[in-house]
Amino acid sequence: MTDTATAPRSTRKGKPRDPYGELKQRVKDAGLLAKSPGYLFAKMALNAVLLAIGIGVLFATDLWWVQVLNALYLGFVFGQFGFIAHDAGHRQAFATPRQNDVAGLIHTTLLIGMGYGWWLEKHNAHHANPNAVDLDPDIDIPVLAFSTEDALEKKGIARAIVRHQHLWFFPVLLLQAIHLRVETVKWLLREPTWRYRNLEWALFALHHVINLGLVFWALPWPLAIVFVIVQQAFFGAYLASVFAPNHKGMLLIRPGDEYDFLHQQVLTARNVKASPVVDFWYGGLNYQIEHHLFPTMGRIHLRKAQHIIRSFCEDHGITYYETSVVQSYREILDVLREVSAPLRQPQTA
């Protein structure tokens, strides 16, 4: 694998006739672009039950090992909230933008303490330019590099981390929850025109008051501190580990490269092989190709859409890449190791 392509490329580079319209019509005719509020409400109800179980355990015992497990469990539940926020941000759930925004604000800012507006802006930029150098914020990470050029430009502590980034990758994910909150505060401070800015500040503060208040009310303070650290570290790592296989280590789009929408979305994305467990754990994001081609498509339709889209790509000579959970992380680590290799070479005088 290389820093520019980690799965076979389509040979259709340049600007051929874009067959995306034909594909979209097939998907639409199959009824797969219809809104799915019932499915989202069912997911919300399940998440409410999962949250209630975690809160019940929180107040049931002071046994440290039970609460450490409960912290991991509630980190997972927070991840499920994040998937609902993602669905709402893509307008998958409800008919109007306002209804989706309400669901997004509740699940992003109130329930997991992360900025909805900041995430929406960042994620929309990613969807518009997946894996595009200098345009995709998801590959502009200070302590990671996805090309040799980027690795060589790192300085100071970032350069030291990137030198062995394949070893640091998973530990860095444990800090993701902190990163989400820092970026939220920075974004809200610099975006005075965001329509929900005051509401987001209030929900952001309310989240932390309720979240920390419940934990420190239920547990002795030393155990409460451990609980918060474990829960937040796992939540951040879980969310980041689900998003990482989607594009990391796949084709990079460099300035001057020309791909139409269909090719760019497919060639830069990696699917993770589906199963009921994988679909649940990944919140449907293992169907990354389908999601990027049709971001407003509800999770409930992704599996059916996969059959149409994979067949269409095969018919048009477009590489459709799918692999296992374990192999997806191997590929990421291999690319991280490869692109940072020059930093590990002995320095010559």
C-alpha positions, 0 to 999 in steps of 0.5 A, spaced: 500 500 500 502 507 498 500 513 501 496 515 495 492 509 493 491 503 498 486 499 494 486 498 486 484 504 483 479 505 477 482 506 470 477 512 469 481 518 471 479 524 468 472 527 467 468 521 463 461 522 463 458 521 470 453 516 471 451 518 478 444 520 475 443 513 473 445 510 479 441 515 483 434 513 479 435 506 481 436 507 488 430 512 488 426 507 484 427 502 489 424 506 495 431 507 498 431 515 499 425 515 503 425 518 510 425 513 516 423 517 522 420 510 525 426 507 525 430 513 528 425 513 533 426 506 535 433 507 535 432 513 540 427 509 544 433 503 545 438 508 547 434 511 552 433 504 555 440 503 554 442 509 558 437 508 564 440 501 565 447 505 565 444 510 570 441 505 574 448 501 575 451 508 577 447 508 583 446 501 585 453 499 587 460 502 589 464 496 587 470 499 583 470 494 578 462 494 576 463 501 575 469 501 571 465 496 566 459 501 567 463 507 564 465 503 558 458 501 557 456 508 558 462 510 553 458 505 548 451 508 549 454 515 548 457 513 541 450 510 540 447 517 541 453 520 536 450 515 531 443 518 531 446 525 531 450 523 525 443 521 522 440 527 524 445 532 521 445 528 514 437 530 514 436 522 514 430 522 519 425 528 519 422 532 513 424 539 515 431 541 517 428 544 523 426 537 526 433 534 524 436 540 527 432 539 534 434 531 534 441 533 532 442 538 538 439 534 543 443 528 541 450 532 540 450 537 544 446 535 550 447 528 551 454 527 549 457 534 550 459 536 543 458 542 538 453 540 533 454 546 529 462 545 529 461 538 527 456 539 522 460 544 518 466 540 519 463 534 516 459 537 510 466 539 508 469 532 509 463 530 505 464 535 499 471 533 499 473 526 501 480 525 502 482 531 498 489 534 500 488 541 504 480 540 503 478 535 507 478 536 515 478 529 517 485 528 514 488 535 517 490 532 524 496 535 527 499 529 530 497 524 524 500 524 517 497 520 511 502 522 506 509 522 506 509 530 504 505 531 510 509 527 515 516 531 513 512 538 514 511 536 521 515 540 527 516 539 534 512 534 538 507 533 532 513 530 528 516 526 534 509 523 534 508 522 527 515 518 527 512 512 530 504 514 528 502 507 527 504 505 534 501 512 537 494 511 533 490 507 538 492 511 544 491 518 541 484 516 540 483 515 547 484 523 547 478 524 542 473 526 547 477 532 549 479 534 542 471 534 541 470 539 546 476 543 545 474 544 538 466 545 540 468 551 545 473 554 540 468 554 534 462 557 538 467 563 540 468 564 533 462 563 530 457 569 533 452 568 527 450 561 528 443 560 529 443 556 535 449 559 538 446 561 545 442 554 545 448 550 544 452 554 549 446 552 554 446 545 552 453 544 552 453 547 559 447 543 561 450 536 559 457 537 563 453 539 569 448 533 569 453 528 567 458 530 572 453 531 577 450 524 577 457 521 577 459 525 583 453 524 586 452 517 585 460 515 587 465 517 592 469 522 589 476 518 587 471 512 584 467 518 580 474 521 577 476 514 575 469 513 572 469 520 568 476 518 565 474 511 563 468 513 560 470 519 556 476 515 554 472 509 551 467 514 548 472 518 544 476 512 542 469 508 540 467 514 536 474 515 532 475 508 531 468 507 527 470 513 523 477 511 522 476 505 517 471 509 512 477 513 509 484 513 512 489 509 508 485 510 502 486 514 495 488 521 496 485 526 492 491 531 490 491 538 487 490 537 480 487 530 480 480 530 477 475 525 479 467 526 478 463 525 484 461 518 483 468 516 482 471 520 488 466 518 493 467 511 491 474 510 490 476 514 497 471 510 501 472 503 504 466 499 506 467 494 512 463 487 511 456 487 514 453 483 519 448 484 524 453 485 530 458 490 525 452 494 523 450 495 530 457 497 532 458 501 527 452 505 526 451 503 519 457 507 517 461 500 515 456 502 509 461 508 507 461 507 500 453 507 500 453 513 505 457 517 501 454 517 495 447 518 498 448 521 505 441 523 506 439 515 506 437 512 512 441 507 516 435 502 515 436 502 507 444 501 506 444 494 506 439 494 500 442 499 497 449 496 497 447 490 492 445 496 487 451 500 488 456 494 488 453 491 482 453 498 478 460 499 480 462 493 477 458 494 471 462 501 470 469 498 472 469 502 478 473 499 484 468 498 490 472 496 496 470 492 502 474 488 507 474 486 514 474 489 521 481 487 522 484 488 516 481 495 515 485 497 521 491 493 519 491 497 512 490 504 516 496 502 520 500 500 514 499 506 511 501 510 517 507 506 518 509 507 510 508 514 510 512 516 516 518 511 514 522 517 512 522 520 519 525 514 522 531 514 517 538 515 520 539 522 519 546 524 515 550 530 516 
